[in-house]
Amino acid sequence: MPCHLAARALLADPLTNKGTAFSEAERDAFGLHGLLPPHVGTLEGQIARRRRALDGMGNSFQRYAFLRDLQDSNEVLFHALVQSDLPHMLPLVYTPTVGEACERFSEIWRRSRGLFLSYPNRHRMAEILADPAYDRVKVIVVSDGERILGLGDQGAGGMGIPIGKLALYTACAGFHPAEVLPIMLDVGTDNDARREDPLYIGWREPRVRGAQYDEFIEMFVSAIEQRLPGVLLQWEDFAGKNAYDLLARYRHRLLSFNDDIQGTAATAVGTLLGGIHRTGIPLTQHKFLLFGAGAAGSGIAQMLLDVLVAEGLDKAAARARIWAVDRDGLIVSDMADLPPQQRPLARERSELAHWHSSGGMAHPDLYETIANIRPTVLIGASGQFGAFDERSIRTMADHCEHPVIFPLSNPISRAEANPADVLAWTDGRAIVGSGSPFGIPGVTQVNNVYVFPGVGLGALVAGVHEISDGMFIAAARCLGQLGGSNGSILPEISALRDVARQVAIAVAKQAMSEGLAASLADSEIEKAITAAMWEPAYCD
């Protein structure tokens, strides 16, 4: 193309744009003189300029929008900036800020990133995916926007989640930006506020469901199989039933996993394993109470069951140590229409015969369950703000020296409790983990970013053809052994890149032990994983 057009294309492509860091020789070769100011900058100087701009902004949402614009204009600079200060940047590019970003996604949409595969364009999927820009893609994060964090249906605004997750795949696991692809499956939304918003960028129809939805998903999966065989696909923020159905239907067909089910479980269990030794009670003697038994809560319960069995309990004994309360109260076997993932958690009505109850309720609530079973571990995955009230937490602490309490729902507006309150109500004796960052000393952020980047990296480098539950358990055990400084259960956010490498090694070794990947010496797999991790730097 003509030189002036080539120059503008170079600046417009976020994968090739270097801004002021184009050298004099590059400016000569590509006809960039006049399109850039005369100063020849460095990546470090560009980072400093963006940091100053961020520091001058009034709130996190403004910073998120600024960073999204930067990502869409200069990928190397964006990722170098994020990696330069992960503890401060992570909350801006993902939780908790990404929650508001999804709610307001249509306000700040500027440039194309990823793919919006809408229901009206379902017959064009192969054509859309044929673009050579996707030749290098290794990882896809896909959502239909129905269950975004604890915020519910955000429709096309849910695209903020795949974009954010893939930024972390790059920041933590070193995937090149050209190797990742966010996809939004836009099948409409049942959120009236979104459909009625004149700025809304999505398909303005109620959600497609049933057989039509299943057919649409099958068309998508088939198109991915044809265009990108061997790609890793991460299902993200699908509603409970769809989350489980899609995982079951496609996990043996595609290299895929569901982060809400499996990633959350591995992170929570890994953190539990890291913190449980502080209680002085072996894992198999703890009593676990899950509050919220959707995709995340049920996934945590299943992994706990598997780990307890691996620790020596038989399945019946392991199940006897796990209780679950959902929206209708304690899950009991006589409840109507229990979804398949909740049935293993259901207790028999006879077990409640001698319970002390102040309300005489058919399905005891959280407080009644705590008062009667006296759990030592309480995990929240409900999205119910403030559900862990003072009476419940104090009652738990009355019967347990070091209660383990994880209010995991995010963003902060959906957290079951403020960790500061939990510490106050337990006289500082609780071991606390939260889903969102609260900035409270001694409180561990139980964030899936500790697991999913390493799982993806390990699976792809090892060349596995299926991601097993055992690989997630290996990730959890690895995480539980890493630990942090200053009393933290998990490593510091600044160490996430090394965490991803360690988790990837553990996952790859587990895959080899299960016969899911070719056997390699430990030194070979460690070397291959390290070599696969891209560092943001400008090409000469």
C-alpha positions in Angstrom: 0.0 0.0 0.0 1.1 3.6 -0.4 3.6 4.7 2.3 1.3 7.2 4.0 -1.4 4.6 4.3 1.0 2.0 5.6 2.2 4.5 8.2 -1.3 5.2 9.4 -2.1 1.4 9.5 1.0 0.8 11.6 -0.1 3.4 14.1 -3.7 2.3 14.1 -2.9 -1.4 14.9 -2.5 -1.9 18.6 -0.2 -4.9 17.9 2.3 -2.8 15.9 1.9 0.7 17.3 4.9 1.9 19.3 3.8 5.6 19.6 6.8 7.9 20.3 9.0 4.8 20.7 9.4 4.4 17.0 13.1 5.0 16.3 14.4 7.5 13.8 15.3 4.7 11.4 11.7 3.3 11.7 10.3 6.7 11.1 12.4 7.0 7.9 11.4 3.5 6.7 7.7 3.7 7.4 7.1 7.3 6.6 6.1 8.2 10.2 7.7 11.7 10.3 5.1 14.3 10.9 2.6 11.7 12.2 4.5 11.6 15.5 6.1 14.4 17.6 9.9 14.6 17.1 10.8 13.2 20.5 11.9 9.5 20.4 10.7 7.9 23.6 11.2 4.7 25.5 8.8 2.2 26.8 9.8 3.2 30.4 9.0 6.8 29.6 5.7 5.9 28.1 4.8 3.9 31.2 5.7 6.9 33.4 3.5 9.2 31.3 0.5 6.9 31.6 1.0 6.4 35.3 0.9 10.2 35.8 -2.4 10.3 33.8 -3.9 7.5 35.9 -2.9 9.2 39.1 -4.7 12.4 38.1 -8.1 10.6 37.5 -10.9 10.9 40.0 -12.1 7.2 40.3 -11.5 3.7 39.3 -14.0 3.6 36.4 -12.2 6.5 34.7 -9.0 4.6 35.1 -10.5 1.5 33.7 -11.8 3.4 30.6 -8.4 5.0 30.1 -6.6 1.6 30.3 -9.1 0.1 27.8 -8.4 2.9 25.4 -4.7 2.3 25.9 -5.1 -1.5 25.2 -6.9 -0.7 22.0 -4.1 1.6 20.8 -0.9 0.0 22.0 -0.9 -3.5 23.4 2.8 -3.7 24.4 2.5 -0.4 26.4 -0.7 -1.5 28.0 0.7 -4.9 29.2 4.0 -3.3 30.2 2.1 -0.8 32.3 -0.1 -3.5 33.9 2.9 -5.7 34.7 4.9 -2.8 36.1 2.5 -2.6 39.1 0.2 -5.6 39.3 -1.1 -4.9 42.8 -2.5 -1.5 41.7 -3.4 -2.4 38.1 -5.2 -5.7 38.7 -8.2 -4.2 40.5 -8.5 -1.7 37.6 -8.4 -4.2 34.7 -10.5 -6.8 36.5 -12.3 -7.1 39.8 -13.7 -5.1 41.4 -13.8 -2.3 38.7 -14.8 -4.7 35.9 -18.2 -5.1 37.5 -19.1 -1.4 36.9 -17.4 -1.6 33.6 -19.8 -4.3 32.4 -22.8 -2.3 33.6 -21.5 0.7 31.7 -19.8 -1.0 28.8 -21.9 0.6 26.2 -20.9 4.1 27.4 -17.2 3.5 26.8 -17.2 1.2 23.8 -14.8 2.9 21.3 -13.0 0.4 19.1 -13.4 -3.2 18.1 -11.8 -5.8 20.4 -12.7 -9.5 20.1 -15.8 -10.8 18.5 -19.5 -10.2 19.1 -21.2 -13.3 17.6 -24.9 -12.3 17.7 -27.9 -14.6 17.2 -28.9 -12.8 14.0 -25.5 -13.5 12.5 -25.4 -17.2 13.6 -25.0 -18.4 10.0 -22.0 -16.1 9.4 -19.7 -17.5 12.2 -17.3 -19.3 9.8 -17.0 -16.2 7.7 -16.4 -14.0 10.7 -13.7 -16.4 12.1 -12.0 -16.7 8.7 -10.1 -13.4 9.3 -6.3 -14.1 9.2 -5.9 -11.9 12.3 -7.1 -15.0 14.3 -4.5 -17.4 12.9 -2.3 -17.2 16.0 -5.1 -17.5 18.6 -4.4 -20.1 21.3 -6.9 -19.0 24.1 -10.5 -17.9 23.9 -12.6 -16.7 26.8 -16.3 -16.7 25.9 -19.4 -15.5 27.7 -23.1 -15.0 26.9 -23.3 -12.2 29.6 -26.1 -13.8 31.6 -24.4 -14.1 35.0 -21.8 -11.4 35.2 -20.1 -11.7 38.6 -22.9 -11.1 41.1 -24.6 -8.5 38.9 -26.7 -10.8 36.8 -27.6 -10.4 33.1 -25.6 -7.6 31.5 -26.1 -8.7 27.9 -23.4 -7.6 25.5 -21.8 -5.5 28.3 -20.6 -8.8 29.7 -17.8 -8.6 27.1 -15.8 -6.8 29.8 -15.3 -10.1 31.4 -13.6 -12.0 28.5 -11.5 -8.9 27.8 -10.4 -8.6 31.4 -9.7 -12.3 31.8 -7.5 -12.4 28.7 -5.6 -9.4 29.9 -4.7 -11.5 32.9 -3.7 -14.5 30.7 -1.1 -12.1 29.2 -0.1 -10.4 32.4 0.3 -13.6 34.4 0.9 -16.4 32.0 2.7 -14.6 29.3 0.4 -15.2 26.3 1.1 -12.9 23.4 -1.8 -10.5 22.8 -2.2 -11.9 19.3 -2.8 -15.4 20.9 -5.9 -14.4 22.8 -9.5 -13.8 21.6 -12.4 -12.5 23.7 -15.8 -13.6 22.4 -19.3 -12.5 23.4 -22.2 -14.7 22.3 -24.9 -12.2 22.1 -28.2 -14.0 22.3 -30.1 -11.1 23.7 -30.8 -10.0 27.3 -33.6 -10.1 29.8 -32.3 -7.0 31.5 -34.9 -4.4 30.6 -32.6 -1.5 31.7 -30.0 -2.6 29.1 -32.4 -3.2 26.3 -34.1 0.2 26.9 -30.8 2.1 27.1 -30.4 4.1 23.9 -26.6 3.6 24.1 -26.8 -0.2 24.4 -24.6 -1.8 21.8 -26.1 -5.4 22.0 -29.0 -7.2 20.2 -32.1 -5.6 21.7 -34.2 -8.8 22.1 -35.1 -11.1 25.0 -32.7 -14.0 25.6 -32.9 -16.9 23.2 -33.4 -20.1 25.2 -34.1 -23.8 24.9 -33.4 -25.6 21.6 -32.6 -22.4 19.7 -29.9 -21.5 22.3 -28.4 -25.1 22.2 -28.3 -24.9 18.4 -26.6 -21.6 18.5 -23.9 -22.9 20.9 -23.4 -26.0 18.8 -22.9 -23.8 15.7 -20.3 -21.8 17.6 -18.4 -24.8 18.9 -18.4 -26.4 15.4 -17.0 -23.2 13.9 -14.3 -23.0 16.5 -13.4 -26.7 15.9 -13.0 -26.1 12.2 -11.2 -22.8 12.4 -9.0 -23.2 15.5 -8.5 -26.9 16.3 -6.6 -27.3 19.6 -7.5 -23.8 20.9 -8.2 -23.6 24.7 -11.7 -22.3 25.3 -12.7 -21.0 28.7 -16.5 -20.7 29.4 -17.1 -17.7 31.6 -20.1 -16.3 33.5 -22.8 -18.4 32.0 -25.9 -18.9 34.2 -25.9 -22.0 36.5 -27.7 -24.6 34.4 -26.1 -23.5 31.2 -22.7 -23.4 32.9 -23.0 -27.1 34.0 -24.7 -28.3 30.8 -22.1 -26.7 28.5 -19.2 -28.0 30.5 -20.6 -31.5 30.5 -21.5 -31.4 26.8 -18.2 -30.1 25.5 -15.3 -30.8 27.9 -14.4 -34.0 26.2 -14.8 -32.6 22.8 -13.0 -29.3 23.1 -9.9 -28.4 25.2 -12.1 -26.4 27.6 -13.1 -25.6 31.2 -15.5 -23.4 33.1 -13.7 -20.9 35.3 -16.7 -20.2 37.5 -17.1 -23.9 38.4 -13.5 -25.3 38.2 -11.3 -22.2 38.5 -13.2 -20.9 41.5 -13.2 -24.3 43.2 -9.4 -24.7 42.7 -8.7 -21.2 44.0 -11.0 -21.6 47.0 -9.7 -25.1 47.9 -6.1 -24.0 47.3 -6.5 -21.1 49.7 -8.2 -23.4 52.2 -5.3 -25.9 52.0 -2.9 -23.0 52.6 -4.8 -21.6 55.6 -6.2 -24.7 57.2 -2.9 -25.7 59.0 -3.3 -22.5 61.1 -6.3 -23.9 62.7 -4.5 -26.9 64.1 -7.3 -29.1 62.8 -6.7 -31.6 59.9 -8.6 -31.0 56.7 -10.7 -34.2 57.2 -11.9 -33.0 60.6 -13.3 -29.7 59.4 -17.0 -29.1 58.9 -17.7 -27.0 55.7 -20.8 -24.8 55.1 -21.3 -23.4 51.6 -23.6 -20.4 51.3 -24.7 -20.2 47.7 -24.8 -23.4 45.6 -24.8 -22.1 42.1 -22.0 -22.8 39.7 -19.3 -21.5 42.0 -20.6 -23.0 45.2 -21.4 -26.4 43.8 -18.0 -26.5 42.1 -16.2 -25.8 45.4 -18.3 -28.4 47.1 -17.4 -31.1 44.5 -13.7 -30.4 44.7 -13.8 -30.4 48.5 -15.5 -33.8 48.3 -12.8 -35.1 45.9 -9.9 -33.7 48.1 -11.4 -35.2 51.3 -11.7 -38.6 49.6 -8.1 -38.2 48.5 -7.1 -37.5 52.1 -8.6 -40.8 53.2 -12.3 -40.4 53.9 -14.8 -42.5 52.1 -17.3 -40.7 50.0 -20.1 -41.0 52.5 -17.9 -39.6 55.3 -16.7 -36.8 53.1 -20.3 -35.8 52.1 -21.2 -35.8 55.8 -18.8 -33.0 56.4 -20.2 -30.6 53.7 -23.4 -28.7 54.1 -25.0 -26.1 51.7 -27.5 -23.3 52.1 -29.0 -21.8 48.9 -31.7 -19.2 48.3 -34.4 -21.4 49.7 -32.5 -22.4 52.8 -30.6 -25.5 53.7 -30.5 -27.9 50.8 -32.6 -31.0 51.8 -33.3 -34.0 49.6 -37.1 -33.4 49.7 -36.8 -30.1 47.9 -38.5 -30.1 44.5 -36.5 -29.7 41.3 -33.0 -29.8 42.7 -30.5 -29.3 39.9 -28.1 -32.2 39.4 -25.1 -30.4 40.8 -26.9 -29.7 44.1 -28.2 -33.3 44.7 -24.9 -34.6 46.2 -25.1 -31.7 48.7 -28.7 -32.4 49.9 -29.2 -33.6 53.5 -31.9 -36.0 54.6 -34.8 -34.5 56.5 -34.1 -37.0 59.3 -30.8 -35.3 60.1 -32.7 -32.2 61.2 -35.0 -34.0 63.7 -33.2 -32.8 66.8 -32.2 -29.3 65.6 -32.8 -26.3 67.8 -34.7 -23.8 65.8 -36.1 -20.4 66.8 -38.3 -20.1 63.7 -39.5 -23.6 63.0 -38.7 -23.2 59.3 -38.9 -26.1 56.9 -35.6 -25.2 55.4 -33.3 -23.6 57.9 -31.5 -20.4 57.0 -27.8 -19.6 57.3 -28.0 -18.7 61.0 -30.0 -21.7 62.0 -27.6 -24.0 60.1 -24.6 -22.4 61.7 -26.1 -22.7 65.1 -26.9 -26.4 64.7 -24.0 -27.8 62.7 -21.2 -25.6 64.2 -19.1 -25.3 61.0 -15.4 -24.5 61.1 -15.3 -23.3 57.5 -17.9 -20.9 55.9 -17.7 -20.0 52.2 -19.9 -17.5 50.5 -20.6 -17.7 46.8 -24.1 -16.3 46.9 -23.9 -12.7 45.6 -25.9 -11.7 48.6 -24.5 -8.5 50.1 -24.1 -8.6 53.9 -25.5 -12.2 54.3 -22.8 -13.0 56.8 -24.3 -10.9 59.6 -22.8 -10.3 63.1 -25.1 -12.9 64.8 -24.1 -15.7 62.4 -20.4 -14.9 62.6 -20.3 -14.6 66.4 -22.2 -17.8 66.7 -19.7 -19.6 64.5 -16.8 -18.1 66.5 -18.3 -19.2 69.8 -17.7 -22.8 68.8 -14.5 -22.5 66.8 -11.2 -21.0 67.9 -10.1 -20.1 64.4 -13.1 -20.1 62.0 -12.2 -20.0 58.3 -14.5 -17.5 56.6 -14.4 -16.7 52.9 -17.0 -14.1 51.6 -16.1 -14.7 48.0 -18.8 -12.9 46.0 -17.7 -9.9 44.0 -17.7 -7.1 43.2 -17.6 -5.6 46.7 -21.3 -4.6 46.4 -22.1 -8.3 46.4 -19.7 -9.5 49.2 -21.3 -11.5 51.9 -19.4 -9.5 54.5 -16.7 -6.9 54.9 -13.6 -8.8 56.1 -13.0 -6.0 58.7 -16.3 -6.8 60.3 -15.6 -10.5 60.3 -12.3 -9.9 62.1 -14.0 -7.6 64.6 -16.8 -10.1 65.3 -14.3 -12.9 65.9 -11.9 -10.9 68.0 -9.3 -11.2 65.2 -9.3 -15.0 65.4 -10.9 -15.7 62.0 -8.9 -16.7 58.9 -10.4 -14.6 56.2 -10.3 -14.6 52.5 -12.4 -12.4 50.2 -13.3 -12.4 46.5 -12.5 -8.7 46.0 -9.5 -6.7 47.3 -10.4 -4.9 50.5 -6.8 -3.8 51.4 -7.0 -5.2 54.9 -3.8 -6.6 56.4 -4.1 -10.4 57.0 -7.0 -10.8 54.6 -6.2 -12.9 51.5 -7.9 -12.1 48.2 -9.2 -15.4 46.8 -9.0 -14.5 43.2 -9.3 -17.0 40.3 -6.3 -15.2 38.7 -4.1 -17.4 40.9 -5.3 -20.5 39.0 -6.8 -20.1 35.5 -3.7 -18.5 33.7 -1.5 -21.3 34.9 -4.0 -24.0 34.0 -4.2 -22.6 30.4 -0.4 -22.3 30.1 0.3 -25.7 31.5 -2.4 -27.4 29.3 -1.2 -25.8 26.1 2.5 -26.2 26.6 2.0 -29.9 27.6 -0.2 -30.4 24.5 -3.1 -32.0 26.4 -6.3 -32.9 24.6 -8.6 -32.6 27.6 -8.5 -30.7 30.9 -9.4 -33.1 33.8 -10.6 -32.4 37.3 -7.3 -33.9 38.5 -5.5 -31.1 36.8 -7.5 -28.5 38.8 -6.9 -30.4 42.0 -3.2 -30.3 41.2 -3.4 -26.5 40.7 -5.2 -26.2 44.0 -2.6 -28.2 45.8 0.2 -26.3 44.2 -1.4 -23.0 45.2 -1.9 -24.2 48.8 1.8 -24.9 49.1 3.1 -21.5 47.7 2.2 -19.2 50.5 3.1 -15.5 50.9 5.0 -13.2 53.2 3.8 -11.3 56.1 1.3 -13.9 57.2 -0.6 -14.0 53.9 -2.0 -17.4 52.9 -1.4 -16.8 49.2 1.6 -15.2 47.4 1.4 -11.4 46.8 -0.3 -10.2 43.7 3.1 -9.0 42.5 4.2 -12.6 42.3 1.3 -13.8 40.0 3.6 -14.4 37.1 5.7 -16.9 39.1 2.5 -18.4 40.5 1.2 -19.0 37.0 4.5 -20.7 36.1 4.4 -22.9 39.1 0.7 -23.8 38.6 1.4 -24.5 34.9 4.2 -26.9 35.8 1.9 -28.8 38.3 -0.9 -29.0 35.8 1.4 -30.3 33.0 2.9 -32.9 35.3 -0.6 -34.0 36.4 -1.7 -34.3 32.8 1.3 -36.5 32.0 0.5 -38.7 35.0 -3.0 -39.2 33.8 -1.9 -40.0 30.3 -3.4 -36.8 28.8 0.0 -35.6 27.5 3.3 -36.9 26.3 5.8 -37.6 29.1 8.6 -35.2 29.5 11.3 -34.8 32.1 10.6 -32.3 34.8 13.4 -30.0 33.6 12.0 -30.1 30.0 8.5 -29.1 31.0 9.7 -26.4 33.3 12.0 -25.0 30.5 9.2 -25.2 27.9 6.8 -23.3 30.2 9.2 -20.6 31.0 10.2 -20.2 27.3 6.5 -19.8 26.3 5.9 -16.8 28.5 6.0 -13.5 26.5 7.4 -10.3 28.0 6.0 -7.0 26.8 8.8 -5.3 24.8 8.9 -3.5 21.5 10.3 -5.4 18.5 13.4 -3.9 16.8 
